[in-house]
Amino acid sequence: MMKIAAFIDGSIYSQSVCEHSAWIAGRLGASVELLHVLGRRETGSAPSDLSGNIALGARTALLKELSELDEQRARLAQKRGRAILEDGEAAVRAAGIEAVTGRLRHGDVVDTVAEIEGDAELLVIGKRGEAADFARLHLGSNLERVVRSSHKPVFVAARAFKPIEKVLVAYDGGPSSMKAVDAMSRSLLFAGLSVELLMAGTDNSEARNRLADAEAVLRGGGIKAESAIVPGQAETVIAEHVEAAGIGLLVMGAYGHSRIRSLIIGSTTTEMLRSCKIPVMLYR
């Protein structure tokens, strides 16, 4: 059985991650594995040195107390993590998927991705983390790291779950967007859904040929897609079409350039994740 690996952290996005994972699993006939990763700050047992220049006896007593507090904090983090996983499992089952398990992990989320993605069909992660209510214009700190490090598609869940009927593929003819189209043509996830191909930029023979190639790949997988070339900047064109056409899922290639280049001129991937209120499926 295929497996969906979903990361939950107790934020307001966790419910959406669980419900989107259940929707995906139902279409693919897959199981769901929920993962909660405890970082080193949450589980570290080394005492924080807040003693400063105080008497030796007082310092010893203080370090002992700090060590006990760190151990207590680590135990509470584990209890909280298990509770988050239990709630997540219940949410997935409530959405109709019985094949669900939870796993508590320690360390870094990117290391966890490297360890578990081998037998996962795709990864699901929330757009923002536990500080979502305080940072509405910022993406989760782990999101880009996960997408850049994963060899599997990453489904970025929006704030709330809505059944998906319309899919928009933001297509530029590059390797990652062609990979997205090829993967879509071979996946049951998109069977029966309304699919559109959208290319932003100049309408010329080269662009039309690229779109025709993408249409042919999808058609080979039984997916009939409408296509269009719209003049303008990709970020603006895509966002406007998502809103106007009632799109439920955006599919696109992810981070086609280096972090340094994205830092200098910006990243279409980051901008679409930030501005679109719908889930985004990313392929690298």
Backbone as CSV, one residue per row, in Angstrom:
resi,resn,N_x,N_y,N_z,CA_x,CA_y,CA_z,C_x,C_y,C_z
1,MET,0.844,-1.195,0.000,0.000,0.000,0.000,0.882,1.248,0.000
2,MET,0.513,2.220,-0.820,1.223,3.489,-0.825,1.028,4.202,0.512
3,LYS,1.960,5.112,0.810,1.891,5.827,2.084,2.030,7.329,1.874
4,ILE,1.213,8.079,2.603,1.318,9.527,2.647,1.970,9.898,3.967
5,ALA,3.042,10.674,3.924,3.716,11.124,5.144,3.315,12.568,5.408
6,ALA,2.701,12.816,6.558,2.181,14.144,6.869,2.786,14.661,8.169
7,PHE,3.237,15.904,8.145,3.873,16.516,9.308,2.882,17.435,10.019
8,ILE,2.691,17.205,11.322,1.805,18.050,12.108,2.560,18.574,13.327
9,ASP,2.225,19.800,13.728,2.979,20.437,14.810,2.099,21.038,15.902
10,GLY,0.794,20.811,15.815,-0.090,21.385,16.821,-0.577,22.772,16.470
11,SER,-0.191,23.309,15.306,-0.654,24.634,14.880,-2.074,24.523,14.326
12,ILE,-2.646,25.675,13.973,-3.998,25.675,13.405,-4.028,25.013,12.028
13,TYR,-2.868,24.783,11.420,-2.803,24.112,10.125,-2.835,22.588,10.258
14,SER,-2.659,22.069,11.455,-2.563,20.613,11.622,-3.856,19.902,11.217
15,GLN,-5.007,20.479,11.574,-6.284,19.873,11.194,-6.411,19.793,9.679
16,SER,-6.010,20.878,9.006,-6.065,20.906,7.550,-5.115,19.877,6.943
17,VAL,-3.919,19.748,7.512,-2.958,18.745,7.030,-3.568,17.344,7.123
18,CYS,-4.231,17.064,8.234,-4.844,15.742,8.421,-5.973,15.504,7.422
19,GLU,-6.804,16.507,7.212,-7.942,16.341,6.308,-7.502,16.258,4.853
20,HIS,-6.520,17.064,4.472,-5.998,16.951,3.105,-5.303,15.603,2.894
21,SER,-4.588,15.130,3.917,-3.924,13.820,3.814,-4.959,12.714,3.626
22,ALA,-6.057,12.817,4.349,-7.122,11.821,4.213,-7.740,11.873,2.823
23,TRP,-7.927,13.078,2.287,-8.484,13.229,0.930,-7.551,12.584,-0.091
24,ILE,-6.257,12.854,0.031,-5.280,12.273,-0.880,-5.256,10.750,-0.747
25,ALA,-5.215,10.271,0.497,-5.155,8.823,0.739,-6.378,8.121,0.178
26,GLY,-7.534,8.752,0.290,-8.761,8.157,-0.234,-8.722,8.006,-1.741
27,ARG,-8.147,8.976,-2.441,-8.071,8.916,-3.897,-7.003,7.943,-4.372
28,LEU,-5.948,7.790,-3.589,-4.842,6.919,-3.999,-4.923,5.518,-3.411
29,GLY,-5.839,5.300,-2.474,-5.875,4.022,-1.779,-4.640,3.834,-0.916
30,ALA,-4.208,4.911,-0.260,-2.962,4.905,0.504,-3.229,4.966,2.000
31,SER,-2.194,4.653,2.774,-2.247,4.846,4.218,-1.641,6.205,4.552
32,VAL,-1.842,6.649,5.785,-1.314,7.938,6.237,-0.428,7.714,7.455
33,GLU,0.776,8.253,7.399,1.647,8.265,8.568,1.825,9.715,9.015
34,LEU,1.379,9.997,10.239,1.526,11.329,10.800,2.819,11.402,11.594
35,LEU,3.563,12.483,11.410,4.834,12.652,12.101,4.849,13.969,12.861
36,HIS,5.294,13.897,14.097,5.518,15.106,14.885,6.981,15.099,15.293
37,VAL,7.711,16.143,14.906,9.147,16.191,15.131,9.458,17.119,16.298
38,LEU,10.122,16.569,17.303,10.568,17.357,18.447,11.979,17.851,18.169
39,GLY,12.158,19.158,18.137,13.467,19.721,17.882,14.392,19.604,19.089
40,ARG,15.629,19.934,18.848,16.623,19.799,19.921,16.323,20.724,21.094
41,ARG,15.745,21.874,20.838,15.415,22.790,21.928,14.360,22.208,22.862
42,GLU,13.464,21.398,22.274,12.390,20.829,23.079,12.834,19.613,23.878
43,THR,13.882,18.939,23.417,14.269,17.683,24.062,15.659,17.736,24.680
44,GLY,16.360,18.835,24.497,17.718,18.919,25.038,17.722,18.845,26.546
45,SER,18.602,18.042,27.092,18.670,17.884,28.538,19.826,18.667,29.159
46,ALA,20.688,19.277,28.313,21.792,20.055,28.864,21.250,21.325,29.500
47,PRO,21.596,21.626,30.727,21.042,22.782,31.413,21.530,24.091,30.813
48,SER,20.655,25.080,30.783,21.048,26.399,30.315,21.878,27.077,31.397
49,ASP,23.017,27.652,31.037,23.896,28.265,32.020,23.481,29.715,32.251
50,LEU,22.608,29.907,33.218,22.151,31.244,33.565,22.771,31.701,34.882
51,SER,23.801,31.004,35.335,24.323,31.229,36.678,25.108,32.537,36.812
52,GLY,25.874,32.899,35.761,26.618,34.144,35.838,27.680,34.120,36.928
53,ASN,28.047,35.292,37.403,29.083,35.417,38.422,28.469,35.390,39.820
54,ILE,28.066,34.185,40.260,27.509,34.047,41.593,28.327,33.034,42.360
55,ALA,28.072,32.958,43.644,28.854,32.083,44.511,28.764,30.639,44.051
56,LEU,29.833,29.870,44.289,29.925,28.495,43.794,28.784,27.623,44.285
57,GLY,28.477,27.701,45.579,27.396,26.872,46.119,26.059,27.195,45.490
58,ALA,25.788,28.485,45.316,24.513,28.889,44.702,24.458,28.443,43.253
59,ARG,25.614,28.550,42.579,25.654,28.150,41.176,25.350,26.660,41.019
60,THR,25.921,25.842,41.871,25.687,24.405,41.808,24.217,24.083,42.004
61,ALA,23.614,24.739,42.990,22.194,24.510,43.255,21.341,24.961,42.075
62,LEU,21.709,26.103,41.500,20.942,26.626,40.371,21.043,25.706,39.162
63,LEU,22.241,25.218,38.851,22.410,24.328,37.707,21.621,23.041,37.881
64,LYS,21.564,22.532,39.103,20.778,21.334,39.355,19.298,21.594,39.101
65,GLU,18.822,22.740,39.555,17.407,23.080,39.356,17.095,23.276,37.875
66,LEU,18.031,23.945,37.162,17.829,24.141,35.729,17.814,22.820,34.978
67,SER,18.685,21.896,35.395,18.713,20.577,34.766,17.388,19.852,34.965
68,GLU,16.835,19.946,36.149,15.549,19.306,36.436,14.437,19.939,35.606
69,LEU,14.502,21.256,35.443,13.489,21.945,34.640,13.590,21.534,33.174
70,ASP,14.820,21.389,32.665,15.003,20.947,31.278,14.454,19.543,31.062
71,GLU,14.688,18.658,32.006,14.167,17.299,31.910,12.642,17.298,31.932
72,GLN,12.078,18.137,32.786,10.610,18.229,32.865,10.047,18.780,31.560
73,ARG,10.721,19.796,31.011,10.272,20.372,29.740,10.308,19.334,28.625
74,ALA,11.360,18.514,28.592,11.471,17.474,27.566,10.350,16.450,27.704
75,ARG,10.033,16.068,28.951,8.934,15.107,29.165,7.601,15.696,28.718
76,LEU,7.383,16.973,29.042,6.128,17.621,28.648,6.031,17.740,27.124
77,ALA,7.163,18.019,26.462,7.160,18.109,24.998,6.778,16.776,24.379
78,GLN,7.274,15.688,24.945,6.923,14.365,24.427,5.450,14.061,24.656
79,LYS,4.933,14.399,25.831,3.508,14.175,26.108,2.646,14.995,25.145
80,ARG,3.053,16.239,24.935,2.299,17.095,24.011,2.357,16.517,22.602
81,GLY,3.539,16.049,22.181,3.674,15.465,20.852,2.779,14.254,20.661
82,ARG,2.729,13.393,21.662,1.865,12.210,21.559,0.398,12.617,21.497
83,ALA,0.029,13.654,22.262,-1.363,14.127,22.227,-1.708,14.696,20.854
84,ILE,-0.774,15.432,20.252,-0.990,15.979,18.903,-1.191,14.849,17.897
85,LEU,-0.389,13.801,18.010,-0.510,12.662,17.102,-1.832,11.934,17.299
86,GLU,-2.245,11.760,18.544,-3.522,11.090,18.809,-4.682,11.882,18.214
87,ASP,-4.664,13.198,18.395,-5.711,14.039,17.808,-5.674,13.958,16.284
88,GLY,-4.469,13.951,15.718,-4.335,13.859,14.268,-4.869,12.548,13.720
89,GLU,-4.540,11.452,14.393,-5.054,10.148,13.963,-6.576,10.133,13.993
90,ALA,-7.158,10.721,15.038,-8.618,10.778,15.144,-9.217,11.591,13.997
91,ALA,-8.547,12.691,13.624,-9.044,13.531,12.527,-9.004,12.788,11.202
92,VAL,-7.936,12.028,10.948,-7.830,11.266,9.702,-8.891,10.173,9.657
93,ARG,-9.089,9.492,10.774,-10.136,8.456,10.812,-11.524,9.061,10.629
94,ALA,-11.754,10.229,11.207,-13.051,10.900,11.048,-13.310,11.256,9.587
95,ALA,-12.232,11.435,8.816,-12.370,11.746,7.389,-12.485,10.489,6.532
96,GLY,-12.527,9.317,7.178,-12.802,8.083,6.455,-11.619,7.188,6.159
97,ILE,-10.443,7.501,6.711,-9.251,6.686,6.466,-8.871,5.958,7.751
98,GLU,-8.956,4.634,7.731,-8.628,3.845,8.919,-7.141,3.509,8.994
99,ALA,-6.482,3.439,7.843,-5.063,3.063,7.812,-4.206,4.285,8.134
100,VAL,-4.099,4.613,9.421,-3.334,5.779,9.851,-2.508,5.422,11.081
101,THR,-1.276,5.897,11.097,-0.391,5.693,12.244,0.265,7.017,12.601
102,GLY,0.775,7.106,13.822,1.470,8.301,14.277,2.862,7.948,14.753
103,ARG,3.804,8.845,14.502,5.175,8.585,14.928,5.800,9.867,15.476
104,LEU,6.361,9.757,16.679,7.062,10.866,17.300,8.544,10.758,16.960
105,ARG,9.088,11.833,16.402,10.489,11.825,15.993,11.265,12.894,16.751
106,HIS,12.574,12.677,16.918,13.437,13.647,17.565,14.489,14.133,16.570
107,GLY,14.805,15.426,16.625,15.847,15.947,15.756,15.355,17.045,14.842
108,ASP,15.858,17.049,13.629,15.544,18.084,12.651,14.555,17.554,11.624
109,VAL,13.631,18.399,11.201,12.585,17.952,10.289,13.159,17.523,8.940
110,VAL,14.229,18.184,8.466,14.828,17.808,7.187,15.491,16.436,7.292
111,ASP,16.136,16.158,8.415,16.707,14.831,8.622,15.610,13.769,8.627
112,THR,14.485,14.112,9.231,13.354,13.183,9.259,12.840,12.909,7.848
113,VAL,12.737,13.956,7.030,12.307,13.792,5.643,13.226,12.820,4.912
114,ALA,14.523,12.989,5.086,15.488,12.111,4.415,15.323,10.658,4.843
115,GLU,14.931,10.438,6.094,14.800,9.079,6.611,13.512,8.395,6.172
116,ILE,12.439,9.161,6.039,11.124,8.523,5.836,10.583,8.621,4.421
117,GLU,11.170,9.484,3.568,10.539,9.726,2.270,10.705,8.583,1.275
118,GLY,11.620,7.659,1.567,11.875,6.577,0.624,10.651,5.740,0.295
119,ASP,9.813,5.484,1.293,8.627,4.659,1.058,7.339,5.478,1.102
120,ALA,7.460,6.799,0.916,6.275,7.660,0.895,5.976,8.110,-0.530
121,GLU,4.702,8.154,-0.867,4.291,8.625,-2.191,4.471,10.133,-2.301
122,LEU,4.126,10.830,-1.241,4.302,12.276,-1.184,4.285,12.734,0.265
123,LEU,4.694,13.985,0.469,4.721,14.580,1.799,3.645,15.662,1.883
124,VAL,3.053,15.795,3.065,2.068,16.853,3.302,2.560,17.686,4.477
125,ILE,2.537,19.005,4.309,2.998,19.914,5.358,2.132,21.158,5.335
126,GLY,1.954,21.793,6.482,1.180,23.023,6.548,1.968,24.204,6.005
127,LYS,1.245,25.185,5.485,1.909,26.360,4.911,2.643,27.156,5.981
128,ARG,2.082,27.188,7.172,2.709,27.914,8.277,2.717,27.034,9.515
129,GLY,3.531,27.412,10.471,3.692,26.612,11.678,2.946,27.161,12.861
130,GLU,3.487,26.938,14.043,2.780,27.288,15.272,2.646,28.788,15.494
131,ALA,3.422,29.589,14.780,3.310,31.039,14.908,2.412,31.620,13.814
132,ALA,1.539,30.807,13.229,0.739,31.232,12.074,-0.091,32.477,12.356
133,ASP,-0.699,32.554,13.521,-1.555,33.693,13.827,-0.776,34.987,13.980
134,PHE,0.521,34.875,14.233,1.334,36.058,14.450,2.164,36.423,13.231
135,ALA,2.143,35.575,12.224,2.989,35.807,11.040,2.241,35.416,9.780
136,ARG,1.170,36.135,9.496,0.306,35.748,8.385,0.977,35.930,7.025
137,LEU,1.975,36.802,6.932,2.643,37.033,5.655,3.920,36.221,5.507
138,HIS,4.231,35.416,6.514,5.464,34.628,6.472,5.141,33.144,6.371
139,LEU,5.961,32.433,5.626,5.784,30.993,5.505,6.451,30.303,6.683
140,GLY,6.031,29.066,6.927,6.637,28.300,8.002,8.136,28.163,7.801
141,SER,8.885,28.209,8.904,10.348,28.213,8.815,10.897,26.942,8.180
142,ASN,10.164,25.831,8.281,10.658,24.561,7.741,10.176,24.280,6.322
143,LEU,9.228,25.070,5.830,8.585,24.732,4.554,9.577,24.686,3.398
144,GLU,10.316,25.765,3.184,11.256,25.777,2.055,12.328,24.714,2.238
145,ARG,12.805,24.511,3.454,13.835,23.505,3.695,13.332,22.115,3.310
146,VAL,12.073,21.813,3.657,11.499,20.512,3.320,11.365,20.357,1.812
147,VAL,10.837,21.383,1.150,10.610,21.302,-0.295,11.935,21.158,-1.049
148,ARG,12.939,21.925,-0.652,14.227,21.868,-1.341,14.962,20.551,-1.103
149,SER,14.726,19.930,0.061,15.473,18.712,0.393,14.770,17.435,-0.065
150,SER,13.453,17.491,-0.254,12.710,16.275,-0.566,12.839,15.878,-2.031
151,HIS,12.891,14.569,-2.259,12.876,14.035,-3.616,11.466,13.636,-4.041
152,LYS,10.505,13.822,-3.153,9.114,13.484,-3.436,8.274,14.749,-3.548
153,PRO,7.113,14.665,-4.203,6.228,15.833,-4.250,5.836,16.267,-2.841
154,VAL,5.672,17.563,-2.680,5.256,18.113,-1.384,3.927,18.836,-1.568
155,PHE,2.929,18.390,-0.814,1.600,19.004,-0.831,1.549,19.980,0.336
156,VAL,1.394,21.263,0.029,1.371,22.299,1.065,-0.086,22.648,1.362
157,ALA,-0.538,22.253,2.544,-1.949,22.434,2.909,-2.254,23.885,3.249
158,ALA,-3.412,24.344,2.809,-3.880,25.676,3.156,-4.450,25.657,4.573
159,ARG,-4.951,26.791,5.009,-5.410,26.931,6.389,-6.610,26.041,6.697
160,ALA,-7.489,25.880,5.712,-8.690,25.072,5.929,-8.896,24.136,4.748
161,PHE,-9.483,22.975,5.015,-9.713,21.979,3.965,-11.007,22.267,3.218
162,LYS,-10.925,22.157,1.897,-12.107,22.194,1.040,-11.932,21.105,-0.022
163,PRO,-12.993,20.354,-0.333,-12.884,19.339,-1.386,-12.377,19.967,-2.683
164,ILE,-11.478,19.280,-3.351,-10.826,19.832,-4.549,-11.471,19.269,-5.806
165,GLU,-11.897,20.160,-6.685,-12.508,19.761,-7.953,-11.744,20.325,-9.155
166,LYS,-11.167,21.526,-8.991,-10.454,22.178,-10.090,-8.972,22.298,-9.760
167,VAL,-8.139,21.930,-10.729,-6.681,21.979,-10.560,-6.086,22.890,-11.617
168,LEU,-5.200,23.785,-11.187,-4.483,24.642,-12.127,-3.009,24.274,-12.098
169,VAL,-2.443,24.011,-13.271,-1.014,23.732,-13.395,-0.338,24.995,-13.911
170,ALA,0.527,25.589,-13.081,1.316,26.746,-13.500,2.518,26.203,-14.263
171,TYR,2.481,26.355,-15.583,3.450,25.667,-16.453,4.366,26.670,-17.133
172,ASP,5.679,26.422,-17.056,6.629,27.304,-17.742,7.540,26.553,-18.700
173,GLY,7.323,25.256,-18.849,8.123,24.476,-19.769,9.457,24.034,-19.215
174,GLY,9.765,24.413,-17.978,11.030,24.031,-17.372,11.008,22.595,-16.871
175,PRO,12.159,22.084,-16.435,12.252,20.681,-16.000,11.309,20.329,-14.854
176,SER,11.183,21.215,-13.862,10.341,20.872,-12.712,8.862,20.885,-13.083
177,SER,8.428,21.815,-13.935,7.020,21.830,-14.330,6.695,20.668,-15.260
178,MET,7.659,20.260,-16.089,7.445,19.085,-16.932,7.379,17.827,-16.074
179,LYS,8.196,17.795,-15.024,8.136,16.675,-14.087,6.766,16.620,-13.415
180,ALA,6.212,17.785,-13.079,4.894,17.840,-12.453,3.831,17.262,-13.385
181,VAL,3.874,17.664,-14.649,2.898,17.179,-15.623,3.025,15.672,-15.821
182,ASP,4.256,15.188,-15.920,4.473,13.753,-16.098,3.953,12.966,-14.894
183,ALA,4.229,13.467,-13.689,3.752,12.785,-12.486,2.234,12.794,-12.407
184,MET,1.623,13.911,-12.787,0.162,13.988,-12.788,-0.449,12.950,-13.725
185,SER,0.186,12.756,-14.882,-0.372,11.837,-15.880,-0.379,10.392,-15.386
186,ARG,0.465,10.099,-14.386,0.576,8.730,-13.883,-0.039,8.548,-12.501
187,SER,-0.757,9.553,-12.023,-1.296,9.492,-10.664,-2.818,9.475,-10.655
188,LEU,-3.368,8.601,-9.812,-4.819,8.552,-9.640,-5.354,9.772,-8.901
189,LEU,-4.456,10.537,-8.291,-4.888,11.693,-7.509,-5.685,12.685,-8.348
190,PHE,-5.334,12.785,-9.638,-5.951,13.804,-10.491,-7.038,13.246,-11.406
191,ALA,-7.309,11.954,-11.279,-8.328,11.332,-12.134,-9.704,11.945,-11.872
192,GLY,-10.363,12.361,-12.932,-11.719,12.899,-12.806,-11.796,14.346,-12.390
193,LEU,-10.676,14.980,-12.121,-10.684,16.389,-11.743,-10.571,17.271,-12.986
194,SER,-11.070,18.485,-12.873,-10.949,19.461,-13.955,-9.557,20.075,-13.893
195,VAL,-8.795,19.960,-14.983,-7.396,20.402,-14.992,-7.199,21.484,-16.051
196,GLU,-6.498,22.548,-15.665,-6.142,23.616,-16.588,-4.630,23.803,-16.573
197,LEU,-4.083,24.093,-17.750,-2.675,24.454,-17.892,-2.584,25.946,-18.183
198,LEU,-1.784,26.647,-17.401,-1.668,28.091,-17.591,-0.197,28.476,-17.719
199,MET,0.108,29.204,-18.792,1.465,29.715,-18.987,1.398,31.234,-19.018
200,ALA,2.232,31.880,-18.214,2.277,33.337,-18.175,3.405,33.834,-19.066
201,GLY,3.117,34.888,-19.854,4.162,35.443,-20.705,3.680,35.720,-22.112
202,THR,4.615,35.721,-23.044,4.316,36.072,-24.437,3.734,34.882,-25.193
203,ASP,2.666,35.139,-25.914,2.030,34.093,-26.725,2.785,34.002,-28.059
204,ASN,3.593,32.948,-28.179,4.323,32.734,-29.428,4.357,31.245,-29.738
205,SER,4.962,30.890,-30.842,4.954,29.489,-31.274,5.696,28.589,-30.296
206,GLU,6.777,29.095,-29.707,7.527,28.277,-28.748,6.677,27.959,-27.517
207,ALA,5.983,28.965,-26.999,5.128,28.757,-25.827,3.991,27.797,-26.154
208,ARG,3.388,27.965,-27.351,2.282,27.078,-27.728,2.765,25.637,-27.884
209,ASN,3.970,25.457,-28.414,4.517,24.105,-28.561,4.765,23.455,-27.204
210,ARG,5.266,24.233,-26.262,5.496,23.708,-24.917,4.189,23.285,-24.257
211,LEU,3.164,24.117,-24.413,1.857,23.768,-23.862,1.293,22.528,-24.538
212,ALA,1.470,22.433,-25.835,0.958,21.272,-26.571,1.639,19.993,-26.075
213,ASP,2.933,20.069,-25.809,3.650,18.904,-25.276,3.076,18.495,-23.923
214,ALA,2.814,19.480,-23.075,2.261,19.184,-21.750,0.868,18.580,-21.865
215,GLU,0.054,19.125,-22.751,-1.288,18.583,-22.962,-1.213,17.129,-23.416
216,ALA,-0.266,16.840,-24.303,-0.122,15.475,-24.825,0.266,14.502,-23.716
217,VAL,1.142,14.916,-22.831,1.543,14.057,-21.710,0.345,13.761,-20.812
218,LEU,-0.417,14.785,-20.485,-1.595,14.581,-19.637,-2.631,13.712,-20.345
219,ARG,-2.822,13.951,-21.625,-3.796,13.171,-22.395,-3.407,11.697,-22.414
220,GLY,-2.088,11.432,-22.437,-1.621,10.050,-22.402,-1.983,9.351,-21.103
221,GLY,-2.195,10.123,-20.045,-2.612,9.559,-18.766,-4.101,9.637,-18.533
222,GLY,-4.845,9.997,-19.567,-6.300,10.057,-19.438,-6.824,11.357,-18.874
223,ILE,-5.987,12.401,-18.838,-6.407,13.695,-18.299,-6.544,14.690,-19.452
224,LYS,-7.741,15.195,-19.647,-7.979,16.201,-20.668,-7.878,17.571,-20.011
225,ALA,-6.939,18.378,-20.492,-6.696,19.674,-19.866,-6.909,20.812,-20.855
226,GLU,-7.529,21.876,-20.383,-7.603,23.104,-21.160,-6.339,23.908,-20.897
227,SER,-5.896,24.668,-21.891,-4.657,25.429,-21.712,-4.831,26.857,-22.209
228,ALA,-3.992,27.730,-21.645,-4.050,29.137,-22.030,-2.701,29.786,-21.770
229,ILE,-2.394,30.798,-22.589,-1.217,31.639,-22.386,-1.729,33.038,-22.074
230,VAL,-1.333,33.566,-20.921,-1.820,34.874,-20.485,-0.631,35.811,-20.309
231,PRO,-0.659,36.978,-20.935,0.469,37.910,-20.788,0.546,38.458,-19.363
232,GLY,1.777,38.705,-18.907,1.958,39.288,-17.586,2.951,38.506,-16.753
233,GLN,3.187,39.012,-15.556,4.074,38.342,-14.617,3.403,37.104,-14.043
234,ALA,4.173,36.030,-13.899,3.602,34.751,-13.460,2.866,34.880,-12.133
235,GLU,3.477,35.573,-11.163,2.857,35.673,-9.842,1.469,36.303,-9.921
236,THR,1.368,37.379,-10.694,0.091,38.096,-10.803,-0.926,37.291,-11.600
237,VAL,-0.511,36.764,-12.742,-1.415,36.015,-13.622,-1.992,34.789,-12.903
238,ILE,-1.131,34.042,-12.234,-1.576,32.819,-11.554,-2.536,33.149,-10.428
239,ALA,-2.170,34.115,-9.595,-3.014,34.479,-8.447,-4.392,34.952,-8.894
240,GLU,-4.438,35.754,-9.943,-5.726,36.257,-10.439,-6.577,35.129,-10.984
241,HIS,-5.967,34.188,-11.700,-6.749,33.083,-12.275,-7.253,32.132,-11.187
242,VAL,-6.434,31.893,-10.190,-6.865,31.045,-9.064,-8.139,31.610,-8.447
243,GLU,-8.137,32.914,-8.230,-9.288,33.568,-7.598,-10.503,33.579,-8.523
244,ALA,-10.289,33.954,-9.785,-11.406,34.121,-10.720,-12.057,32.799,-11.102
245,ALA,-11.266,31.730,-11.223,-11.789,30.449,-11.716,-12.192,29.492,-10.591
246,GLY,-12.026,29.893,-9.353,-12.392,29.014,-8.242,-11.533,27.759,-8.183
247,ILE,-10.235,27.912,-8.419,-9.300,26.787,-8.417,-9.154,26.240,-6.991
248,GLY,-9.105,24.906,-6.877,-8.987,24.282,-5.563,-7.596,23.797,-5.230
249,LEU,-6.739,23.612,-6.259,-5.374,23.140,-6.039,-4.471,23.702,-7.126
250,LEU,-3.343,24.283,-6.713,-2.342,24.777,-7.651,-1.188,23.787,-7.706
251,VAL,-0.805,23.389,-8.910,0.326,22.483,-9.106,1.426,23.239,-9.841
252,MET,2.646,23.157,-9.349,3.732,23.865,-10.012,5.082,23.249,-9.674
253,GLY,6.072,23.550,-10.496,7.435,23.172,-10.185,7.952,24.053,-9.065
254,ALA,8.891,23.546,-8.283,9.325,24.254,-7.084,10.773,24.700,-7.171
255,TYR,10.997,25.944,-6.822,12.340,26.476,-6.626,13.299,26.038,-7.735
256,GLY,13.039,26.555,-8.940,13.875,26.195,-10.076,15.259,26.815,-10.042
257,HIS,15.460,27.752,-9.112,16.764,28.411,-9.034,17.335,28.281,-7.631
258,SER,18.573,28.671,-7.475,19.252,28.553,-6.186,18.682,29.535,-5.174
259,ARG,18.983,29.294,-3.896,18.564,30.204,-2.838,19.150,31.597,-3.059
260,ILE,20.400,31.672,-3.520,21.044,32.969,-3.714,20.317,33.763,-4.799
261,ARG,19.999,33.103,-5.917,19.295,33.805,-6.994,17.908,34.240,-6.526
262,SER,17.218,33.372,-5.760,15.899,33.717,-5.247,15.977,34.902,-4.309
263,LEU,17.072,34.970,-3.543,17.257,36.070,-2.605,17.399,37.387,-3.344
264,ILE,18.050,37.340,-4.525,18.312,38.560,-5.284,17.080,39.011,-6.069
265,ILE,16.428,38.108,-6.762,15.333,38.498,-7.657,13.977,37.983,-7.211
266,GLY,13.938,37.266,-6.095,12.668,36.743,-5.616,12.373,35.364,-6.174
267,SER,11.388,34.698,-5.600,11.025,33.343,-6.021,9.541,33.270,-6.314
268,THR,9.210,32.811,-7.524,7.795,32.625,-7.866,7.142,31.623,-6.929
269,THR,7.880,30.560,-6.592,7.333,29.542,-5.690,6.936,30.153,-4.355
270,THR,7.857,30.893,-3.750,7.584,31.505,-2.450,6.420,32.476,-2.533
271,GLU,6.383,33.285,-3.585,5.317,34.268,-3.721,3.958,33.595,-3.879
272,MET,3.881,32.496,-4.643,2.606,31.811,-4.820,2.166,31.137,-3.528
273,LEU,3.098,30.557,-2.807,2.751,29.955,-1.521,2.226,31.010,-0.556
274,ARG,2.834,32.185,-0.587,2.443,33.242,0.337,1.081,33.833,-0.016
275,SER,0.821,34.030,-1.307,-0.363,34.777,-1.706,-1.604,33.915,-1.935
276,CYS,-1.432,32.676,-2.387,-2.594,31.827,-2.685,-3.187,31.241,-1.407
277,LYS,-4.487,31.246,-1.331,-5.172,30.731,-0.150,-5.610,29.272,-0.326
278,ILE,-5.100,28.637,-1.356,-5.449,27.250,-1.633,-4.204,26.378,-1.468
279,PRO,-4.368,25.055,-1.350,-3.192,24.191,-1.271,-2.378,24.211,-2.563
280,VAL,-1.090,23.920,-2.421,-0.170,23.919,-3.556,0.612,22.604,-3.551
281,MET,0.647,21.948,-4.710,1.441,20.738,-4.885,2.718,21.123,-5.625
282,LEU,3.861,20.816,-4.989,5.148,21.230,-5.541,5.967,20.022,-5.974
283,TYR,6.574,20.151,-7.157,7.469,19.113,-7.686,8.833,19.740,-7.961
284,ARG,9.893,19.038,-7.580,11.244,19.501,-7.893,11.925,18.530,-8.861
